[in-house]
Amino acid sequence: MDLRRLVPLLMVLLVAQLGLASFSLGNMIFKVQNKFAGRLRNLTEFKAHDARRHSRLLSSVDLPLGGNGHPAETGLYFAKIGLGHPSKDYYVQVDTGSDILWVNCIGCDKCPTKSDLGIKLTLYDPASSVSAARVYCEDDFCTSTYNGILPGCKKDLPCQYNVVYGDGSSTAGYFVRDTVQFERVTGNHQTALSNGTITFGCGAQQSGGLGTSGEALDGILGFGQANSSMISQLASAGKVKRAFAHCLDNVNGGGIFAIGELVSPKVNTTPMVPNQSHYNVYMKEIEVGGTVLELPTDVFDSGDRRGTIIDSGTTLAYLPEVVYDSMMNEIRSQQPGLSLHTVEEQFICFKYSGNVDDGFPVIKFHFQDSLTLTVYPHDYLFQISEDIWCFGWQNGGMQSKDGRDMTLLGDLVLSNKLVLYDIENQAIGWTEYNCSSSIKVKDDKSGSVYSVGAENLSSASHLLSGRIATLLSLLFAMLHRLT
């Protein structure tokens, strides 16, 4: 699940205090924060974040969110959730590209004990929660997750998980079932504490970056579409709909991350590619400044990962080499006097003193069913120092073998847009939106429509700078691997 998301486009979000309350069908909320908000990072760091994320991707609630929206300040969403009864707070990384929730557990070997993010890390202890229960290898959750009974399974043997990531780090442990707490939308700009029961990973051993990172968190919260994810578990229990949306504000910071049925604004959608572990859609063509690029007809449908991956956990945008070269050549043709140089051996940068929106072309990605993603120069260019700008486009040909043909759009191009993931109807859509404003969501139990607006979490944590918006829906779990 790899880390997702260097997302330079966010600010950080923090989750509201969660307490026990009856769980009813509706929209729920968590407050999320950006892992690196306000902390300048070098370019290599956020590129490395994407690399780790891609190699780690494994097979209505309101979630307030924030972020700084700048690649040079390596972004990552994390939320504060409540687990157990009595509830304790845990800070987990939010990831649309993975499928399970896991947290570090008591007795963990090489789990981080300290974080440079200014948060207190907590080890989950099943024995301290009256609502906790072990999940065994013969249980339905375990057999469905692994498509059968695990080898060597016998009575009272815990259902284990073991994830090894491409960067060499790993997490291993066992599954438990316990109460998760969050905020449910109950009225216009109003929430109430709610809870549900979910199965998640109890981390017993970490290695590599998961155990030594200075930006350590308590775990990872996956928002993938697998049955093991939290959103899928809650949906199966009739608690929520399998749909969520996010809106990342890279101007003011913060944004929205919601789970549930979105009523307003209306969002046009495009079909998801079936039978994919990630959120893949069909791209048809790319337009640069009004010129449609001449590309091989099958360039976006090669290999096992068909289509274009929409991934809020990745910071930059990755294109197959033939697409990257064609796009960059067309951009340069509209700026013939531009002198390019390489920074940190991987970023194409240049000196420019004017307004980039006036000097560079708008890029449009066209998808099936006439859905267009418009990316402005200020979205795909980022400033690293006075008058020095860099491109956020990355050449897939420079990636590992597995990533060369991959087309992946991360937060760089998804910011300042409300992005909807409708898992039930297998569709994804977006619309340009002011992420500091409100959205409207529907309570599935009462049929009422409520406004969910932006919040400012800065008073709750010195790490939370900028605007933070609320979101609705339930969290999901489990990591996907992009291999």
C-alpha positions in Angstrom: 0.0 0.0 0.0 2.8 2.1 -0.2 2.6 5.3 0.9 0.7 6.8 -0.8 0.6 9.6 -1.9 3.0 12.0 -1.8 0.4 14.1 -2.6 1.7 17.5 -2.8 -1.7 18.8 -3.1 -3.0 18.5 0.3 -2.9 20.0 3.7 -3.4 17.7 6.5 -6.5 16.5 7.9 -7.3 15.4 11.3 -10.1 13.3 12.5 -12.6 14.4 15.0 -12.9 12.8 18.3 -14.8 9.6 17.9 -17.0 8.1 20.5 -19.5 5.3 20.9 -23.0 5.9 19.5 -25.5 3.8 17.7 -24.5 3.2 14.1 -27.3 3.8 11.6 -27.3 3.9 7.8 -26.1 7.3 6.6 -23.1 9.4 5.9 -20.2 9.5 8.3 -17.1 11.7 8.8 -13.5 11.5 9.7 -11.1 14.4 10.0 -8.0 13.9 7.9 -4.7 15.7 7.8 -1.7 15.9 5.5 1.4 14.1 6.7 3.9 16.7 5.5 1.8 19.9 5.8 4.0 22.9 6.3 7.2 20.9 6.1 9.4 21.5 3.0 10.7 18.3 1.6 13.2 17.8 -1.3 12.1 16.6 -4.7 13.7 13.2 -4.3 11.6 12.5 -1.2 8.2 12.9 -2.8 9.3 11.0 -5.9 10.5 8.2 -3.5 7.1 8.3 -1.8 5.4 7.5 -5.1 7.8 4.7 -5.9 7.2 3.1 -2.5 3.4 3.6 -2.9 3.4 1.9 -6.3 5.4 -1.1 -5.1 3.2 -1.4 -2.0 -0.2 -1.2 -3.6 -1.9 -4.5 -2.5 -4.3 -6.6 -3.9 -22.4 8.7 5.0 -19.5 9.5 7.0 -17.9 12.9 7.1 -14.1 12.9 6.8 -12.7 16.4 7.2 -9.5 16.7 5.2 -6.6 19.1 4.6 -3.5 19.4 2.6 -0.9 21.8 1.2 -1.1 20.9 -2.4 2.6 21.3 -3.2 4.8 18.6 -4.5 7.9 20.1 -2.8 6.1 19.6 0.5 5.6 15.9 0.1 1.9 15.4 1.0 0.1 12.5 2.6 -3.3 12.2 4.1 -3.8 10.8 7.5 -6.9 10.6 9.7 -7.5 10.2 13.4 -10.0 7.3 14.0 -11.2 5.7 17.2 -10.8 1.9 17.7 -12.0 -0.3 20.5 -14.2 0.2 23.6 -13.3 2.3 25.4 -12.1 4.1 22.3 -8.5 5.1 21.7 -7.3 7.4 19.0 -5.1 6.1 16.1 -3.5 8.1 13.3 -3.7 6.2 10.0 -2.7 7.0 6.5 -5.7 7.4 4.1 -5.3 5.6 0.8 -7.7 5.0 -2.1 -5.3 2.5 -3.5 -5.3 -0.1 -0.8 -7.8 -2.5 0.7 -7.3 -3.0 4.4 -7.0 -1.1 7.6 -4.1 -2.1 9.8 -2.6 -0.6 12.9 0.5 -1.3 14.9 -0.3 -3.6 17.9 1.0 -4.1 21.4 4.1 -6.3 21.5 5.0 -5.4 17.9 8.5 -6.0 16.8 10.2 -3.0 15.3 7.1 -0.9 15.2 7.8 2.9 15.3 7.4 4.5 18.8 8.1 8.1 17.7 6.9 10.3 14.9 8.3 13.6 13.6 4.8 14.6 12.7 4.0 15.9 16.2 1.5 13.2 17.0 1.5 10.6 19.7 1.7 7.0 18.4 -0.4 4.4 20.1 -0.2 0.6 20.0 -3.5 -1.1 19.7 -4.1 -3.7 22.4 -7.0 -6.1 21.8 -7.0 -7.1 25.5 -7.8 -3.6 26.5 -11.0 -3.4 24.4 -14.1 -5.2 25.6 -15.4 -5.3 22.1 -12.3 -6.9 20.5 -12.3 -10.4 19.1 -9.7 -12.5 17.3 -10.4 -13.6 13.7 -9.4 -17.3 13.1 -8.3 -18.9 9.9 -11.5 -20.9 9.5 -13.7 -17.7 9.8 -15.6 -16.5 6.8 -13.6 -13.2 6.6 -10.4 -15.1 6.4 -11.5 -17.7 3.8 -13.1 -15.0 1.6 -10.1 -12.8 1.8 -7.8 -15.5 0.7 -10.2 -17.3 -1.6 -10.1 -20.4 0.6 -8.7 -21.9 3.7 -5.0 -21.0 4.4 -2.5 -23.9 4.3 -2.0 -25.3 7.8 -5.2 -23.9 9.1 -6.4 -25.5 12.3 -8.8 -24.7 15.1 -8.1 -21.4 17.0 -5.2 -20.5 14.6 -5.4 -16.7 14.0 -6.0 -15.4 10.5 -2.7 -13.9 9.5 -1.6 -11.3 7.0 1.9 -10.7 5.6 2.6 -7.9 3.1 6.0 -7.5 1.5 6.4 -4.2 -0.4 8.6 -3.5 -3.4 10.9 -1.3 -1.4 11.8 -4.2 0.9 9.6 -3.1 3.8 6.9 -5.3 5.2 4.1 -5.6 7.7 2.8 -8.8 9.2 0.3 -9.7 11.9 -3.2 -11.1 12.4 -6.8 -9.9 11.9 -9.0 -8.8 14.7 -12.6 -7.6 14.9 -13.5 -4.5 16.9 -15.5 -1.3 17.0 -14.5 1.7 14.9 -15.8 5.2 15.7 -16.4 8.2 13.5 -18.8 11.0 13.0 -22.1 10.6 11.1 -23.8 13.5 9.3 -27.1 14.2 11.1 -28.0 17.7 9.8 -26.7 20.7 7.9 -23.1 21.1 9.1 -24.0 18.8 12.0 -22.6 15.4 13.0 -23.0 12.9 15.8 -20.7 10.2 17.1 -21.3 6.8 15.6 -19.7 3.4 15.5 -19.6 0.1 13.5 -17.8 -3.2 13.7 -15.0 -4.0 11.3 -12.2 -6.5 10.8 -8.7 -5.0 10.5 -5.1 -6.0 10.7 -3.2 -6.0 14.0 0.4 -5.3 13.1 2.9 -7.6 15.0 6.0 -7.0 13.0 7.2 -4.2 10.7 10.4 -3.8 8.7 12.1 -1.3 6.4 10.5 2.1 6.1 7.4 1.1 8.0 9.4 0.7 11.2 12.0 3.5 10.9 10.3 6.4 9.0 10.5 9.7 10.8 7.0 10.4 9.4 5.6 7.3 11.1 1.9 6.8 11.7 -0.1 4.1 13.6 -1.2 2.3 10.4 -2.9 2.6 7.1 -6.6 3.0 6.2 -7.4 1.7 2.7 -10.3 2.9 0.6 -10.1 0.2 -2.0 -13.0 -1.7 -3.5 -12.1 -5.2 -2.3 -14.5 -7.0 0.1 -12.0 -6.8 2.9 -12.0 -3.0 2.8 -13.8 -1.1 5.6 -16.2 0.5 3.2 -17.1 -2.9 1.7 -17.6 -4.4 5.2 -19.9 -1.6 6.3 -21.8 -1.7 3.0 -22.3 -5.5 3.4 -23.8 -4.8 6.8 -26.2 -2.3 5.3 -24.5 0.6 7.0 -23.4 2.7 4.0 -23.3 2.8 0.3 -20.1 1.9 -1.5 -19.3 5.3 -2.7 -17.0 8.2 -1.7 -15.7 11.4 -2.9 -12.7 13.7 -2.3 -11.9 17.3 -3.1 -8.3 18.4 -2.6 -7.7 22.1 -2.2 -4.1 23.0 -3.2 -4.8 26.8 -3.0 -6.1 27.2 0.5 -5.2 23.8 1.8 -7.6 21.2 3.1 -10.6 19.8 1.2 -13.2 17.2 1.4 -13.2 13.4 1.8 -16.6 11.8 2.0 -18.3 8.5 1.9 -21.9 8.1 0.9 -24.3 9.3 -1.7 -23.3 12.7 -3.2 -26.3 14.8 -4.2 -24.6 18.1 -5.1 -22.7 19.1 -7.1 -23.7 16.8 -9.9 -20.8 14.8 -11.3 -20.6 13.2 -14.7 -18.9 9.8 -14.7 -17.0 7.4 -16.8 -17.1 3.5 -16.5 -14.5 1.8 -14.4 -12.4 -0.9 -16.1 -13.9 -4.2 -14.8 -11.9 -6.8 -12.8 -9.1 -4.4 -11.7 -7.7 -4.1 -8.2 -7.5 -0.3 -8.5 -9.7 2.5 -9.8 -9.0 2.2 -13.5 -10.9 4.1 -16.3 -10.7 4.2 -20.1 -8.7 7.1 -21.5 -9.3 7.9 -25.1 -7.0 10.7 -26.0 -4.9 13.7 -24.7 -5.2 17.2 -25.9 -2.4 19.8 -25.4 -3.3 23.4 -26.0 -6.0 22.4 -28.5 -3.8 19.8 -30.3 -4.7 16.2 -30.0 -1.6 14.0 -29.5 -1.0 11.3 -32.1 -0.5 8.2 -30.1 -0.7 4.4 -30.6 -4.3 3.3 -30.3 -3.6 0.8 -27.6 -1.2 2.9 -25.5 -3.6 3.1 -22.6 -4.6 -0.5 -22.6 -1.3 -2.4 -22.4 -0.4 -5.2 -20.0 -2.4 -6.5 -17.1 -3.3 -3.1 -15.7 -5.7 -1.9 -18.4 -6.8 1.7 -18.4 -5.7 4.7 -16.5 -5.4 4.5 -12.7 -7.0 7.3 -10.6 -5.0 7.3 -7.4 -5.2 10.0 -4.7 -2.4 8.3 -2.9 0.2 9.2 -5.5 1.5 12.7 -5.8 2.6 13.1 -9.4 1.3 11.8 -12.8 3.0 8.9 -14.6 2.7 8.4 -18.3 4.1 5.7 -20.7 7.2 7.0 -22.4 5.6 7.5 -25.8 2.9 9.6 -24.2 5.3 11.5 -22.0 7.6 12.4 -25.0 4.7 13.4 -27.2 3.2 15.6 -24.5 6.5 17.3 -23.5 7.4 18.0 -27.2 4.0 19.6 -27.7 4.4 21.8 -24.6 7.9 22.8 -25.6 6.7 23.7 -29.1 4.5 26.3 -27.5 7.5 27.6 -25.5 10.4 27.3 -28.0 12.7 29.5 -26.0 12.5 27.5 -22.8 15.8 26.2 -21.4 15.3 23.0 -19.5 17.6 21.4 -16.9 17.3 18.4 -14.7 17.0 18.7 -10.9 18.0 15.8 -8.6 18.5 13.7 -11.7 14.8 13.2 -12.2 12.8 16.4 -12.5 12.7 18.6 -15.7 12.8 22.2 -14.5 13.2 25.6 -16.0 13.5 29.3 -15.1 10.3 31.3 -15.8 9.3 34.7 -14.3 5.9 35.1 -15.9 2.5 33.7 -15.1 2.6 30.0 -16.0 -1.1 30.0 -16.8 -0.5 32.6 -19.5 2.6 30.9 -21.0 1.8 27.2 -21.0 -1.0 25.2 -22.5 -4.0 23.6 -20.8 -4.0 19.8 -21.0 -7.1 17.8 -21.4 -7.5 14.1 -20.8 -10.5 12.7 -22.6 -12.2 9.5 -21.3 -15.0 7.2 -22.3 -18.5 8.7 -22.2 -17.2 12.2 -23.0 -15.8 12.9 -19.6 -12.8 15.3 -19.7 -10.2 16.0 -17.0 -8.8 19.5 -17.5 -5.4 20.2 -16.1 -4.2 23.8 -16.0 -0.5 24.9 -16.0 -0.6 25.8 -12.3 -1.7 22.2 -11.7 1.0 20.3 -13.6 3.8 22.8 -12.9 5.2 23.5 -9.4 7.6 26.1 -8.1 10.6 25.0 -6.1 12.3 28.3 -5.7 12.0 31.9 -7.0 11.4 31.7 -10.8 12.3 28.0 -10.9 9.5 25.7 -12.0 9.3 21.9 -12.6 7.0 19.6 -14.5 4.9 17.1 -12.5 4.7 14.7 -15.4 6.8 11.7 -15.0 8.2 9.4 -17.7 7.1 5.9 -17.2 10.0 4.6 -19.2 12.3 5.7 -16.3 10.3 3.6 -13.9 10.7 -0.1 -13.0 9.7 -2.7 -15.5 6.3 -3.0 -13.9 5.6 0.7 -14.2 6.7 1.5 -17.7 3.4 1.1 -19.4 1.4 2.4 -16.5 -0.8 5.5 -16.8 -1.5 6.9 -13.4 -3.0 10.3 -12.4 -2.3 11.4 -8.8 -3.1 14.4 -6.7 -1.1 16.7 -9.0 -4.0 16.7 -11.5 -6.8 15.7 -9.2 -6.6 18.8 -6.9 -9.3 21.4 -7.0 -11.7 18.9 -8.4 -14.5 16.9 -6.6 -13.7 13.3 -7.5 -16.4 10.7 -7.1 -15.8 6.9 -6.7 -19.1 5.1 -7.2 -18.1 1.5 -6.5 -21.7 0.2 -6.5 -22.2 1.4 -10.1 -18.6 0.9 -11.1 -18.0 4.5 -12.2 -15.7 7.4 -11.5 -16.3 11.0 -12.2 -15.2 14.6 -11.3 -16.0 18.2 -11.7 -14.0 21.4 -11.0 -15.0 22.6 -7.6 -14.1 25.0 -4.8 -12.9 22.5 -2.2 -13.3 25.1 0.6 -17.0 25.2 0.1 -19.8 22.7 1.0 -21.2 19.7 -0.7 -24.6 18.0 -0.2 -25.1 14.4 0.8 -28.1 12.1 1.2 -28.9 10.2 4.4 -30.0 6.8 3.1 -32.1 6.1 6.2 -34.2 9.2 6.2 -33.8 10.4 2.6 -32.8 13.9 3.9 -30.2 15.9 2.1 -27.6 17.7 4.3 -24.8 20.2 3.6 -21.3 19.3 4.7 -19.0 22.2 4.8 -15.3 23.1 5.3 -13.7 23.2 8.7 -10.6 24.7 10.1 -8.7 22.1 12.1 -5.8 24.4 12.9 -7.2 24.9 16.4 -7.1 21.2 17.0 -3.5 20.6 16.0 -0.5 22.8 15.2 0.1 20.4 12.3 -3.2 21.2 10.7 -2.7 24.3 8.7 -5.1 25.7 6.2 -8.7 24.9 5.5 -10.3 21.5 6.2 -13.5 20.2 4.8 -15.8 17.5 5.9 -16.6 14.4 4.0 -19.1 11.7 4.3 -19.1 8.0 4.2 -17.4 5.1 5.8 -13.9 4.2 5.8 -12.5 1.3 4.0 -9.6 -1.0 4.6 -7.0 -3.3 3.2 -4.0 -2.7 1.0 -3.8 -3.3 -2.8 -0.6 -4.2 -4.4 0.1 -2.6 -7.7 2.1 -5.4 -9.2 
